[in-house]
Amino acid sequence: MRVLVTGATGFVGGRLTKLLCGAGFDVRASGYPSDPTDDLERLGCEVRPVDLLDGDGVARLAEGMEAVFHVAAMVTFAPRLYARQWRVNVDGTRNVIAACRRAGVRRLVYTSTVNTLGIPESGVVGDEDTPFNWSPFALGYMDSKRAAEALVLDAARTGLDAVCVLPGTMFGAGDRFFSAGIYIREAARGRLVLAPPGGTTVAHVDDVVAGHVLALERGQRGARYVLGGDHLSYETLFRVINRVVGRPGPFGVIPAPVLRWSGRAADQLRRLSLVLGLDLPMELTEGLAVAGCAPLYYDSARARQDLGYRARPAPEGIVDAVDWYRLQGLI
């Protein structure tokens, strides 16, 4: 099968491309034009960098493809990048959908995120039906990925065979842009000393990319599938990371009221700085503070049932990530 992977220069896209090439797929790999492509070229696949906002370029990218994995996204929580992130994630996805229709692609697999699901009710593990409730906090990643996912689901209702996969927090080899790997880098620097009071759903990146292929082969049209794993409090997650890196800690949990207050204060300082003509690079917001306080646990039961998805214990991904970072000389 001839398949296109957008975002192949990123964490998930890179691991997915490697898996597909090893499984005998005929892969066209694309990434942002300025991203390094050395790893992709070593795989022997076709490498064709394209900016997602170049509609004509994206259309040419999809020509001749039987399936498309749309993995590319701008992953940041920086408030100052909200507008740019919206264009890349939403308008870029619109271009991919149009290209798939034009090329007659048999199936589109869209890499969404559990961040398109809302905060579960207290004591409840969320799933694909947990309603989105992040809107009041203007978090660009949540808002843009939710809007892009809605475009894909609408396309699935109007003629395009498309399915969405929703990964949790991922660890493993290849996270060169330090997505969740930022926790590992901070641990290596001795800075992972206090944990937020919430928690997250943790998966090995290689299980997630295997879930992508399962979604291609077995997913139901128009369905959403959480691709998660262990449910870990940040205190437990930080303890595991510090242990693997060889550092002590964490030494405590930040009280939720303190974290929420800090987020609100950062928002106020940011607004004041803009009034004064400054652009302070502060990324903490009330929304991020709320996310840090919440138990963001989501169940992968639907993916296990429909796709045969399986997730290994979370520490394995952390060990693989630390080993890879050390091999690359990045920590």
C-alpha positions as CSV (number, residue, x, y, z in Angstrom):
1,M,0.0,0.0,0.0
2,R,1.2,3.5,-0.9
3,V,0.9,5.7,2.2
4,L,1.7,9.3,3.0
5,V,2.9,10.4,6.5
6,T,2.7,14.1,7.3
7,G,4.8,15.2,10.2
8,A,7.3,12.5,9.6
9,T,10.1,14.6,11.0
10,G,8.4,14.7,14.4
11,F,8.2,12.3,17.3
12,V,5.1,10.2,16.4
13,G,5.5,10.7,12.6
14,G,9.1,9.6,12.7
15,R,8.4,6.4,14.6
16,L,5.3,5.7,12.5
17,T,7.4,6.1,9.3
18,K,10.0,3.7,10.6
19,L,7.3,1.1,11.5
20,L,5.6,1.4,8.1
21,C,8.9,1.1,6.1
22,G,9.8,-2.0,8.2
23,A,6.4,-3.5,7.5
24,G,6.8,-3.2,3.7
25,F,4.6,-0.2,3.0
26,D,5.6,2.2,0.2
27,V,6.0,5.4,2.2
28,R,6.1,9.0,1.2
29,A,7.3,11.0,4.2
30,S,6.7,14.7,4.6
31,G,7.7,17.3,7.2
32,Y,8.2,21.0,7.6
33,P,10.7,22.2,5.0
34,S,13.3,23.3,7.6
35,D,13.1,20.1,9.6
36,P,16.0,17.6,9.5
37,T,15.3,14.6,7.3
38,D,18.5,12.5,7.8
39,D,16.6,9.7,9.7
40,L,13.9,9.5,7.0
41,E,16.5,9.3,4.2
42,R,18.2,6.4,6.0
43,L,14.9,4.5,6.0
44,G,14.9,4.6,2.2
45,C,11.4,6.1,1.8
46,E,10.5,9.0,-0.4
47,V,11.0,12.3,1.4
48,R,9.1,15.3,0.2
49,P,8.9,18.3,2.7
50,V,5.9,20.5,2.3
51,D,4.4,23.3,4.4
52,L,0.8,22.3,5.3
53,L,-0.4,25.8,4.5
54,D,0.7,25.4,0.9
55,G,-2.6,23.9,-0.4
56,D,-1.3,23.1,-3.9
57,G,1.8,21.5,-2.4
58,V,-0.3,19.4,-0.1
59,A,-2.5,18.4,-3.0
60,R,0.5,17.2,-5.0
61,L,1.8,15.4,-1.9
62,A,-1.3,13.2,-1.7
63,E,-1.3,12.3,-5.4
64,G,-1.1,8.5,-5.9
65,M,-1.6,7.7,-2.2
66,E,-3.9,5.0,-1.0
67,A,-3.9,6.1,2.6
68,V,-2.8,9.2,4.5
69,F,-1.6,9.4,8.1
70,H,-2.0,13.1,9.0
71,V,0.3,13.4,12.0
72,A,1.8,16.9,11.5
73,A,0.8,19.5,14.0
74,M,2.2,22.5,15.8
75,V,2.6,21.4,19.4
76,T,3.0,24.3,21.8
77,F,1.2,25.9,24.7
78,A,2.7,29.4,24.2
79,P,-0.1,31.9,24.2
80,R,1.7,34.2,21.8
81,L,1.6,31.5,19.1
82,Y,-2.1,30.9,19.3
83,A,-3.0,32.3,15.9
84,R,-0.1,30.6,14.1
85,Q,-0.9,27.3,15.8
86,W,-4.6,27.6,14.6
87,R,-3.5,28.2,11.0
88,V,-1.1,25.2,11.0
89,N,-3.4,22.8,12.8
90,V,-6.8,23.8,11.5
91,D,-6.1,25.3,8.0
92,G,-3.4,22.7,7.4
93,T,-5.8,19.9,8.2
94,R,-8.4,21.4,5.9
95,N,-5.8,21.3,3.1
96,V,-5.0,17.7,3.9
97,I,-8.7,16.7,3.8
98,A,-9.1,18.5,0.4
99,A,-6.0,16.8,-0.9
100,C,-7.3,13.4,0.2
101,R,-10.7,14.0,-1.6
102,R,-8.9,15.1,-4.8
103,A,-6.5,12.1,-4.8
104,G,-9.2,9.6,-4.0
105,V,-7.4,8.4,-0.9
106,R,-9.0,5.2,0.5
107,R,-8.5,6.2,4.2
108,L,-7.3,9.1,6.3
109,V,-6.0,8.4,9.8
110,Y,-5.8,11.7,11.8
111,T,-3.5,12.0,14.8
112,S,-5.6,13.9,17.3
113,T,-4.9,14.0,21.1
114,V,-6.6,13.2,24.3
115,N,-6.5,17.0,24.8
116,T,-9.6,17.1,22.5
117,L,-11.4,15.5,25.4
118,G,-12.5,17.4,28.4
119,I,-11.5,17.2,32.1
120,P,-13.3,14.1,33.4
121,E,-15.7,14.4,36.3
122,S,-14.1,13.8,39.7
123,G,-13.4,10.1,40.3
124,V,-14.2,9.2,36.7
125,V,-11.9,7.9,34.0
126,G,-12.7,9.7,30.7
127,D,-13.1,8.2,27.3
128,E,-13.9,9.3,23.7
129,D,-17.3,10.6,24.9
130,T,-16.0,13.0,27.6
131,P,-17.2,16.4,26.5
132,F,-14.7,19.1,25.6
133,N,-14.6,21.8,28.3
134,W,-11.3,23.6,27.7
135,S,-12.8,26.5,25.7
136,P,-12.8,29.1,28.6
137,F,-9.0,28.8,28.9
138,A,-7.9,29.7,25.3
139,L,-5.3,27.0,25.1
140,G,-4.2,27.0,21.6
141,Y,-3.2,23.3,21.4
142,M,-6.6,22.1,22.8
143,D,-8.6,24.5,20.7
144,S,-6.9,24.0,17.4
145,K,-6.7,20.2,17.7
146,R,-10.3,20.0,18.6
147,A,-11.3,22.2,15.6
148,A,-9.1,20.1,13.3
149,E,-10.5,16.9,14.6
150,A,-14.0,18.3,14.0
151,L,-13.1,18.9,10.3
152,V,-12.0,15.3,10.0
153,L,-15.1,13.9,11.6
154,D,-17.3,16.1,9.4
155,A,-15.4,14.8,6.3
156,A,-16.1,11.3,7.5
157,R,-19.8,12.1,7.5
158,T,-19.7,13.5,4.0
159,G,-17.9,10.9,2.0
160,L,-14.2,10.6,3.2
161,D,-13.2,7.4,4.9
162,A,-11.5,8.9,8.0
163,V,-10.7,7.8,11.5
164,C,-9.2,9.7,14.5
165,V,-6.6,8.4,17.0
166,L,-6.1,10.2,20.3
167,P,-2.7,9.6,21.9
168,G,-2.0,10.3,25.5
169,T,1.4,11.5,26.9
170,M,4.1,9.6,25.0
171,F,7.6,8.6,25.9
172,G,10.1,6.6,23.8
173,A,13.0,7.0,21.3
174,G,12.9,9.8,18.8
175,D,11.4,12.8,20.7
176,R,14.0,15.2,19.4
177,F,11.8,18.2,19.8
178,F,11.3,17.4,23.5
179,S,7.6,17.1,23.7
180,A,6.9,15.0,26.8
181,G,10.7,14.5,26.8
182,I,10.9,18.0,28.3
183,Y,10.3,16.2,31.6
184,I,13.3,14.0,31.1
185,R,15.5,17.0,30.1
186,E,14.4,18.8,33.3
187,A,15.1,15.8,35.4
188,A,18.6,15.4,33.9
189,R,19.2,19.0,35.0
190,G,18.0,18.3,38.5
191,R,14.9,20.5,38.1
192,L,12.1,17.9,38.4
193,V,11.7,18.7,42.1
194,L,8.0,19.5,42.5
195,A,5.0,17.9,40.9
196,P,1.7,19.3,39.9
197,P,-1.2,17.7,41.8
198,G,-2.9,16.2,38.7
199,G,-2.1,13.3,36.5
200,T,-1.9,12.1,32.9
201,T,-2.4,9.0,30.7
202,V,1.0,7.7,29.7
203,A,1.8,5.5,26.6
204,H,4.9,4.2,24.8
205,V,5.2,5.9,21.5
206,D,5.8,2.6,19.7
207,D,2.4,1.3,21.0
208,V,0.8,4.5,19.8
209,V,2.2,4.2,16.3
210,A,1.2,0.5,16.2
211,G,-2.3,1.8,17.1
212,H,-2.2,4.1,14.0
213,V,-1.6,1.1,11.7
214,L,-4.4,-0.8,13.5
215,A,-6.7,2.1,12.9
216,L,-5.8,2.1,9.2
217,E,-6.6,-1.6,9.0
218,R,-9.5,-2.1,11.5
219,G,-10.8,1.3,12.6
220,Q,-14.5,2.2,12.0
221,R,-15.1,5.1,9.7
222,G,-15.8,8.3,11.7
223,A,-14.6,6.8,15.0
224,R,-12.3,8.2,17.7
225,Y,-9.9,6.0,19.5
226,V,-7.9,6.9,22.7
227,L,-4.4,5.4,22.4
228,G,-3.3,5.6,26.0
229,G,-1.8,3.5,28.7
230,D,-1.1,3.8,32.4
231,H,-2.8,6.4,34.5
232,L,-0.1,8.1,36.5
233,S,-0.2,11.1,38.9
234,Y,2.5,13.6,38.0
235,E,4.2,12.8,41.4
236,T,4.5,9.2,40.3
237,L,5.5,10.1,36.8
238,F,8.2,12.4,38.0
239,R,9.5,9.8,40.5
240,V,9.8,7.3,37.7
241,I,11.6,9.7,35.5
242,N,14.0,10.9,38.2
243,R,14.8,7.3,39.1
244,V,15.6,6.3,35.5
245,V,17.7,9.5,35.1
246,G,19.4,9.0,38.4
247,R,18.2,12.0,40.2
248,P,16.3,12.3,43.5
249,G,12.8,13.7,43.8
250,P,10.2,15.0,43.5
251,F,10.2,16.4,47.0
252,G,6.6,17.5,47.1
253,V,3.4,18.3,45.3
254,I,2.4,21.9,44.5
255,P,-0.9,22.7,46.2
256,A,-3.7,23.2,43.6
257,P,-4.7,26.6,44.8
258,V,-1.1,27.8,44.5
259,L,-0.8,26.5,41.0
260,R,-4.1,28.0,39.9
261,W,-3.1,31.4,41.5
262,S,0.2,31.3,39.7
263,G,-1.5,30.7,36.4
264,R,-3.9,33.6,36.9
265,A,-1.0,35.9,38.0
266,A,1.0,34.9,34.8
267,D,-2.0,35.8,32.7
268,Q,-2.3,39.2,34.3
269,L,1.5,39.9,33.9
270,R,1.3,38.9,30.3
271,R,-1.6,41.2,29.6
272,L,0.2,44.1,31.4
273,S,3.4,43.4,29.4
274,L,1.5,43.7,26.1
275,V,0.0,47.0,27.2
276,L,3.6,48.2,27.9
277,G,4.7,47.1,24.5
278,L,6.6,44.1,25.8
279,D,6.3,40.4,24.8
280,L,7.4,38.4,27.9
281,P,8.0,34.7,27.0
282,M,5.9,33.3,29.8
283,E,4.1,30.1,28.9
284,L,2.3,29.4,32.2
285,T,-1.4,30.3,32.0
286,E,-4.4,29.6,34.1
287,G,-5.4,26.9,31.6
288,L,-2.1,25.1,31.9
289,A,-2.5,25.4,35.7
290,V,-5.9,23.8,35.5
291,A,-4.5,21.0,33.3
292,G,-1.7,20.4,35.8
293,C,-4.3,20.1,38.7
294,A,-6.6,17.7,36.8
295,P,-6.5,13.9,36.7
296,L,-6.5,13.6,32.9
297,Y,-7.0,9.9,32.7
298,Y,-8.7,8.4,29.7
299,D,-9.6,4.7,28.9
300,S,-8.4,2.9,25.8
301,A,-11.1,0.3,26.0
302,R,-12.6,1.2,22.6
303,A,-9.2,0.8,20.9
304,R,-8.6,-2.5,22.7
305,Q,-11.9,-3.8,21.5
306,D,-12.1,-2.6,18.0
307,L,-8.4,-2.4,17.0
308,G,-6.7,-4.9,19.3
309,Y,-4.6,-2.1,20.7
310,R,-2.2,-3.0,23.6
311,A,-0.1,-0.7,25.8
312,R,3.0,-1.8,27.7
313,P,3.9,-0.4,31.2
314,A,4.7,3.3,31.2
315,P,8.2,3.0,32.7
316,E,9.4,1.1,29.6
317,G,8.8,4.2,27.4
318,I,10.7,6.4,29.8
319,V,13.6,4.0,29.9
320,D,13.7,3.9,26.1
321,A,13.5,7.7,25.9
322,V,16.4,8.2,28.4
323,D,18.5,5.6,26.6
324,W,17.9,7.4,23.2
325,Y,18.6,10.9,24.6
326,R,21.9,9.6,26.1
327,L,22.9,8.0,22.8
328,Q,22.2,11.2,21.0
329,G,24.1,13.2,23.6
330,L,21.0,15.3,24.4
331,I,21.0,14.8,28.1
